[in-house]
Amino acid sequence: MPLRIGIDVGGTHTDAVILDKANRLISAVKTATTPDVTQGILNALQEILKTSGVNPDDVNAVMLGTTHCTNAIVERKRLAVVGTLRIGKPSTLAIKPLTAFPQDLRRSLGNVWEIVSGGHEYDGREIGPLNENEVREAARKFRNARVEAVSVSSVFSPICPDHEKKAAEILLSEIGSVPLTLSHELGSIGLLERENAAVLNASLVKVAELAINAFNEAMERACLDRAKLFLTQNDGTLMSIEYARKYPIRTVASGSTNSLRGAAFLTEINDGVVVDIGGTTTLVGVLTKGFPRESAIAVEIGGVRTNFRMPDLLAVGCGGGTVVSSVDGKVQIGPESVGYELETKGKAWGGDVLTTTDIALAAGYAKIDDPKCRPNQIGADPSFVLEAVERIIGTVEESIDKMKTSANPVPVVLVGGGGILIPRSRYDQLRGTSKVIRPEHFQYANAIGAAIAQVSGEIDRVYSLENMTRSDALSRATALAKSEATKAGAKPESVRVVEVDEVPLAYLPGNATRVRVKAVGELSL
């Protein structure tokens, strides 16, 4: 019987589940996240195979949500030296590439860039021809700087990518085999944010390659070398390893979207709010048609403003390992957290740090099946405990309110290992909610979301309706989105469109309209 393993790496725990072909849960484990993330993944794989008794040969796919790329950007470690080529001179000289990057990140990437002549108008007309000699000069500069990856961005390339593609051919002929990121494949219309996303993607190629090799090694050591490996991306869907090598930036924020997809699967609620309380933070997101709502504004990654797709999430420092203290006689929740050291530093385990989990245990509504956990040794003042419980509940209520788009009550799904922080007796009293559900297996929602994920493709283009009909524009956009889903690893015959956004752009001449299409399909194994 074909089985799938889903794994999600959190700040405190690495979770793993095994699902069968009918998406029934066979086994689930929760292991400690390790400083070396890859070792934690190996531990989870070995533990779930051991506890389930599953034959590794029966597993045909492993779906993994990883924090490697996110950590690399935040920590400024293991990033590639990037040569940044912008096509658009003279109209794009006012703001130089990498200007908005934090100084330390710019240094990590090498601060190597060049601007050449070319680019297009919004309707696909050339601003000017691509200056191929300038591209060759830029290639020589990049080669001399020993860049490890190259990003290429051109004005309005999502409308007409010809100059980016031609520049890529020249760069490869001059530099040789070097990873290339073309901005039209990642971001939407705005040049600077799209360029930033392309640069960040290029900077992650080394990290992605090392991580993927480590994952494959971990699977071999767990005797899973026959299974195919997939990574989760930040819209709640999967991508093949080949696709992940090319677009590693899409793994950023994938863990939280796994939780949202898992919550939708466990409850069959497709529209509502998901509160994922982990060990370090509480993440609040919104489900729309079963998928995470995407952010409508440019999102910062590691201090860099980008415009490629990202989930609309609110992160609050209130997880299971969050430190609870008294400041001026009042309860303070966080922002510090003991993270994966909860079971050594938390008071219920004999440590000296009072955490939110200790509060839930001391209040009597939480139970943890661990012989080392002894709530009677917490020793917190009862009135302090009650006040802390109200602060935890208030933090969650405020977060839900911030993510809602109307005053109407909404269904809320409570998932994550830290879901025990909210007492069941208060579910029907949470402000702004129509009902609160904590489903069975709530603590494994993130790994389940990874295991059941589909494969997606998305495009964002501007079309001029002077030379084509609206129907033609939608057909072209739909075909491109389906093609992207297939390239990401979906079965071509299963791909369907789940979202279409069409926005007329009145400020542009030529009857322009912006079309965004998302397509999803079943995983091709």
C-alpha positions in Angstrom: 0.0 0.0 0.0 1.5 3.4 -1.0 2.2 5.7 1.9 3.3 9.3 2.3 5.3 10.9 5.1 4.8 14.6 5.9 7.3 16.4 8.0 7.3 20.0 9.3 10.1 21.7 11.2 9.1 24.1 13.9 11.1 26.2 16.3 10.4 23.7 19.1 9.4 20.4 17.6 9.8 18.6 14.3 6.6 16.7 13.5 6.2 13.7 11.3 3.0 11.8 10.1 2.3 8.9 7.8 -0.8 8.9 5.7 -2.2 6.2 3.4 -3.6 6.6 -0.1 -7.0 7.6 1.4 -5.3 10.3 3.6 -6.0 8.2 6.8 -3.5 8.9 9.6 -1.4 5.8 10.2 1.1 7.2 12.7 2.4 10.5 14.1 5.4 11.6 16.2 6.7 14.8 17.7 10.5 15.1 18.1 12.7 17.9 19.4 14.0 20.3 16.8 17.8 20.3 16.8 20.2 23.2 16.2 21.2 21.3 13.1 17.7 21.1 11.4 18.7 18.2 9.2 19.5 16.0 12.1 16.1 16.8 13.6 14.5 15.6 10.3 16.5 12.4 10.4 15.4 11.8 14.0 11.8 12.3 13.0 12.0 9.9 10.1 13.7 7.2 12.1 11.3 7.7 15.0 8.1 7.5 13.0 9.2 4.4 11.1 10.2 2.7 14.3 7.0 3.5 16.2 4.7 2.7 13.2 6.4 -0.5 12.1 5.9 0.7 8.5 8.2 -0.9 5.9 10.2 1.9 4.3 9.7 0.3 0.9 5.9 1.1 1.2 6.6 4.8 1.4 6.6 6.4 -2.0 6.8 10.1 -1.1 8.2 12.3 1.6 6.8 15.9 1.9 9.0 18.3 3.8 8.5 21.8 5.1 11.9 23.3 5.9 13.2 26.5 7.5 16.7 26.3 5.9 16.1 29.1 3.5 14.3 31.4 6.0 17.1 30.9 8.5 19.8 31.6 5.9 18.4 35.0 5.1 17.7 35.9 8.7 21.2 34.8 9.9 23.0 36.0 6.7 24.8 32.7 6.5 25.6 30.4 3.6 24.3 32.8 1.0 25.6 32.9 -2.6 27.5 35.8 -4.0 25.0 37.2 -6.5 25.5 39.2 -9.7 22.5 41.4 -10.2 21.6 42.5 -13.8 18.9 45.1 -14.4 17.7 45.8 -17.9 16.2 49.2 -18.3 18.8 51.9 -18.8 18.4 54.9 -18.9 14.9 54.9 -17.3 15.8 52.9 -14.3 19.0 54.6 -13.1 17.5 56.7 -10.3 17.5 53.9 -7.7 20.4 51.4 -7.9 20.0 47.7 -7.4 20.2 46.5 -3.7 19.7 50.0 -2.4 17.0 48.9 0.0 18.9 45.9 1.2 20.3 46.1 4.8 24.0 46.8 4.7 25.0 43.5 6.2 22.9 41.5 3.7 24.4 43.5 0.8 27.9 42.6 2.0 26.9 39.0 2.2 25.7 39.0 -1.4 28.8 40.8 -2.7 27.1 44.0 -3.8 27.8 43.2 -7.5 25.4 44.7 -10.0 25.1 46.2 -13.5 22.4 48.1 -15.4 22.1 47.7 -19.2 19.9 49.3 -21.8 16.6 47.6 -22.8 13.2 46.8 -21.2 9.6 47.1 -22.3 6.5 49.2 -21.8 3.4 47.9 -19.9 1.9 46.7 -23.2 5.0 44.8 -24.4 6.5 47.5 -26.7 10.2 47.9 -26.3 11.5 51.0 -24.4 14.7 50.3 -26.4 16.5 47.3 -27.8 18.5 45.1 -25.4 22.2 46.2 -25.6 23.9 42.8 -25.9 27.4 44.2 -25.7 26.6 45.7 -22.3 25.2 42.4 -21.2 28.5 40.7 -22.2 30.5 43.4 -20.3 28.3 42.7 -17.2 28.9 39.0 -17.6 32.7 39.6 -17.6 32.3 41.7 -14.5 30.3 39.0 -12.8 32.9 36.3 -13.8 35.8 38.4 -12.4 33.8 38.9 -9.1 33.4 35.1 -9.0 29.6 35.3 -8.5 27.9 32.0 -7.6 24.5 33.0 -9.0 22.9 35.7 -11.2 19.6 37.4 -11.1 18.1 39.2 -14.1 15.3 41.8 -13.9 13.8 43.8 -16.7 11.2 46.6 -16.8 7.7 45.0 -17.2 9.2 41.6 -17.9 6.0 39.9 -16.6 4.4 41.4 -19.7 7.2 40.6 -22.1 10.1 38.4 -20.8 12.1 38.5 -24.1 14.9 40.7 -22.9 15.4 38.6 -19.7 15.5 35.4 -21.7 18.0 36.8 -24.2 20.2 38.2 -21.5 20.2 34.8 -19.8 21.4 33.2 -23.0 24.3 35.7 -23.2 25.2 35.3 -19.6 25.4 31.5 -19.8 27.5 31.7 -23.0 30.0 34.1 -21.3 30.1 32.8 -17.7 29.2 29.1 -18.2 27.0 27.0 -16.0 25.7 29.4 -13.3 22.3 29.3 -11.6 20.1 32.0 -13.1 17.0 33.6 -11.6 14.7 35.5 -14.1 12.5 37.9 -12.2 9.4 37.4 -14.4 9.2 33.8 -13.1 8.9 35.0 -9.5 7.4 38.4 -8.9 4.7 40.7 -10.3 4.7 44.1 -11.9 6.8 46.4 -9.6 10.4 46.4 -10.7 12.3 47.0 -7.5 10.3 44.5 -5.4 10.5 41.9 -8.1 14.2 42.5 -8.5 14.6 42.1 -4.8 12.8 38.8 -4.8 14.9 37.5 -7.7 18.1 38.5 -5.9 17.1 36.7 -2.7 16.1 33.7 -4.7 19.5 33.6 -6.4 21.2 34.0 -3.0 19.6 30.8 -1.8 20.7 28.4 -4.5 23.7 27.1 -2.4 21.6 26.7 0.7 18.9 24.9 -1.3 21.4 22.5 -2.9 23.1 21.7 0.4 19.7 21.2 2.2 18.3 19.0 -0.6 21.5 16.8 -0.6 21.2 16.6 3.2 17.5 15.6 3.0 18.3 12.9 0.4 21.1 11.6 2.7 18.7 11.5 5.7 16.2 9.6 3.6 18.9 7.1 2.6 19.9 6.6 6.2 16.3 6.0 7.1 16.1 3.4 4.3 13.7 5.7 2.3 15.9 6.0 -0.7 13.1 4.7 -3.0 10.7 7.5 -2.0 10.4 10.7 -3.9 11.2 13.9 -2.0 9.0 17.1 -2.3 9.2 20.4 -0.5 6.3 22.5 0.6 6.0 26.0 -0.7 4.5 29.1 0.9 1.0 28.9 -0.7 0.3 25.6 1.0 1.2 23.4 -2.0 4.2 21.2 -3.0 7.0 21.4 -5.5 9.4 18.9 -6.9 13.1 18.9 -5.9 14.0 20.2 -9.4 11.6 23.1 -9.0 12.8 23.8 -5.5 16.4 24.0 -6.7 15.3 26.7 -9.1 12.9 28.6 -6.8 14.2 28.1 -3.2 12.6 31.4 -2.1 9.2 29.7 -2.4 10.0 27.6 0.7 10.0 30.8 2.9 7.0 30.8 5.3 6.0 27.3 4.1 5.6 25.9 7.6 2.8 28.1 8.6 0.9 27.5 5.4 1.2 23.7 6.1 -0.7 24.3 9.3 -3.5 26.2 7.5 -3.9 23.4 4.9 -3.8 20.8 7.7 -6.5 22.7 9.6 -8.7 22.8 6.5 -8.3 19.1 6.0 -8.9 18.1 9.6 -12.1 20.1 9.9 -13.4 20.5 6.3 -13.6 24.2 7.0 -12.5 26.1 3.8 -13.2 29.6 4.9 -12.2 30.8 8.4 -9.3 31.7 10.7 -6.6 29.3 11.8 -4.7 29.9 15.0 -1.5 27.8 15.1 0.1 27.9 18.5 3.6 26.5 18.3 6.4 26.3 20.8 7.8 29.8 20.1 5.0 31.9 18.4 1.3 31.9 17.6 0.6 32.3 13.9 -2.8 33.5 12.7 -3.8 33.0 9.1 -7.0 33.0 7.0 -8.4 30.2 4.9 -10.0 31.1 1.6 -11.4 28.2 -0.4 -9.2 25.9 1.6 -5.9 27.7 0.8 -4.1 30.4 2.8 -5.1 34.0 2.0 -2.2 35.7 0.3 -0.8 39.0 1.4 -2.2 42.0 -0.6 0.9 44.1 0.2 4.6 43.8 -0.4 6.2 41.6 2.2 9.6 42.0 3.8 11.9 39.0 4.0 15.0 39.5 6.1 14.5 43.3 5.9 14.0 43.3 2.1 10.8 44.4 0.4 9.5 41.9 -2.2 6.3 41.4 -4.2 6.2 37.7 -4.9 3.4 35.7 -3.3 3.5 35.3 0.5 0.8 34.1 2.9 -1.0 36.8 4.9 0.1 35.9 8.5 0.2 37.5 11.8 3.0 36.2 14.2 2.7 36.9 17.9 5.2 35.9 20.6 2.9 33.6 22.5 3.8 29.9 22.1 4.1 26.9 24.3 7.6 27.8 25.4 7.0 31.6 25.8 8.4 33.0 29.0 5.9 34.4 31.5 7.1 37.0 33.9 6.0 39.8 36.3 6.8 43.4 35.3 5.7 46.1 37.7 3.3 43.7 39.3 1.6 42.8 36.0 1.8 39.6 33.9 4.0 39.9 30.8 3.9 37.2 28.1 7.2 37.0 26.1 8.8 37.9 23.9 11.5 35.5 25.0 10.9 31.7 24.6 12.7 28.6 25.7 11.8 27.0 22.4 12.9 23.4 22.0 14.4 23.5 25.5 10.9 23.6 27.1 11.4 20.1 28.5 14.6 21.0 30.3 13.9 24.7 31.3 10.2 24.7 32.0 9.2 24.6 35.7 6.9 21.5 35.2 10.0 19.6 34.1 12.2 20.8 37.0 13.6 23.9 35.3 13.6 27.5 36.6 11.7 29.3 33.8 7.9 29.8 34.0 6.4 29.3 30.6 2.9 29.5 29.1 2.7 25.7 29.2 3.4 25.8 32.9 0.6 28.3 33.3 -1.9 26.0 31.4 -0.7 23.0 33.6 -1.0 25.0 36.8 -4.5 26.2 35.9 -5.5 22.5 35.6 -7.0 22.5 32.1 -3.9 21.2 30.2 -2.6 17.6 30.4 0.7 16.4 29.0 1.5 12.7 28.8 5.1 12.8 30.0 6.2 11.1 33.2 8.9 13.8 33.6 6.2 16.5 33.6 5.1 17.2 37.2 2.7 20.2 37.4 2.8 20.1 41.2 6.3 21.5 41.2 5.4 24.7 39.3 4.6 26.6 42.4 3.1 29.7 40.8 0.7 31.9 42.7 -2.9 31.0 41.8 -4.0 34.7 41.2 -0.9 35.2 39.0 -1.8 32.0 37.0 -5.4 33.2 36.5 -4.2 36.6 35.3 -1.7 34.9 32.9 -4.5 32.7 31.4 -6.5 35.9 30.7 -3.5 37.5 29.0 -3.0 34.4 26.8 -6.7 34.3 25.8 -6.7 38.1 25.2 -3.6 37.9 23.0 -5.3 35.2 20.8 -8.6 37.2 20.6 -6.7 40.4 19.6 -4.8 38.4 16.9 -8.0 37.0 15.4 -9.6 40.4 15.3 -6.6 41.9 13.4 -6.9 39.2 10.7 -10.6 39.5 10.1 -11.9 41.6 7.3 -15.3 42.3 8.9 -16.9 42.5 12.3 -18.9 39.3 11.6 -18.0 36.3 13.8 -15.9 33.6 12.0 -15.1 30.0 12.6 -11.7 29.5 14.2 -9.6 26.3 14.0 -7.1 25.9 16.8 -4.0 23.8 15.9 -0.4 23.3 16.9 1.1 21.7 19.9 0.5 24.8 21.9 -3.2 24.6 21.3 -3.5 23.4 24.9 -2.9 26.9 26.0 -6.6 27.9 25.4 -9.0 26.1 27.8 -11.9 24.3 26.1 -14.3 25.9 28.6 -13.6 29.2 26.9 -14.1 28.2 23.3 -17.7 29.5 23.2 -16.6 32.8 24.8 -13.8 33.8 22.5 -14.6 37.3 21.1 -15.2 37.5 17.3 -15.7 33.8 16.7 -18.8 31.8 15.6 -17.3 28.6 16.8 -13.9 27.3 17.9 -12.7 23.8 16.8 -9.6 22.0 18.1 -9.7 18.9 15.9 -8.3 15.4 16.6 -4.6 15.4 15.8 -4.5 19.2 16.1 -0.9 19.0 17.3 0.2 17.5 14.0 -1.8 19.8 11.6 1.4 21.2 10.1 2.9 17.8 9.1 -0.6 16.6 7.9 -0.8 19.7 5.8 2.5 18.9 4.2 1.5 15.3 3.5 -1.9 16.1 1.8 -0.6 19.1 -0.1 -1.4 19.5 -3.8 0.9 21.1 -6.4 0.2 24.6 -7.7 1.2 27.1 -10.3 0.5 30.8 -10.3 1.0 33.7 -12.7 0.5 37.5 -12.5 0.4 39.4 -15.8 -0.8 42.7 -17.3 -2.5 42.4 -20.7 -3.5 45.2 -23.1 -7.0 44.6 -24.4 -6.4 46.7 -27.5 -5.0 43.8 -29.4 -6.8 40.9 -27.8 -10.2 40.2 -26.2 -10.7 39.7 -22.4 -11.4 36.1 -23.1 -8.1 35.7 -24.9 -6.2 37.3 -22.0 -7.9 35.0 -19.4 -7.2 31.9 -21.6 -3.5 32.8 -21.9 -3.2 33.4 -18.2 -5.0 30.2 -17.4 -2.7 28.2 -19.7 0.4 29.7 -18.2 -0.8 28.9 -14.6 -1.6 25.3 -15.5 1.8 25.0 -17.2 3.5 26.2 -14.0 1.6 23.7 -11.9 2.7 20.9 -14.3 6.3 22.1 -14.1 6.1 22.1 -10.3 5.1 18.4 -10.3 1.4 18.1 -10.9 -0.4 15.5 -13.0 -1.3 17.5 -16.1 -4.8 15.9 -16.4 -5.6 16.8 -12.7 -4.8 20.5 -12.9 -7.7 22.9 -12.3 -8.0 26.6 -11.7 -8.9 27.6 -8.2 -8.5 31.3 -8.2 -8.8 34.1 -10.8 -8.3 37.8 -10.1 -8.9 40.4 -12.7 -8.2 44.1 -12.0 -8.6 46.8 -14.7 -5.8 49.3 -14.6 -7.4 52.7 -15.3 -4.2 54.6 -14.8 -2.6 52.9 -17.8 -3.6 53.6 -21.4 -4.6 50.9 -23.8 -7.4 49.3 -21.8 -4.9 47.4 -19.6 -6.0 44.8 -17.1 -4.0 42.8 -14.5 -4.8 39.0 -14.4 -3.7 36.6 -11.6 -4.5 33.0 -12.0 -3.7 30.1 -9.6 -4.0 26.4 -10.6 -3.6 23.3 -8.5 -3.3 19.6 -9.3 -2.7 16.2 -7.8 0.9 15.2 -7.1 2.6 13.2 -9.9 4.4 10.2 -8.3 
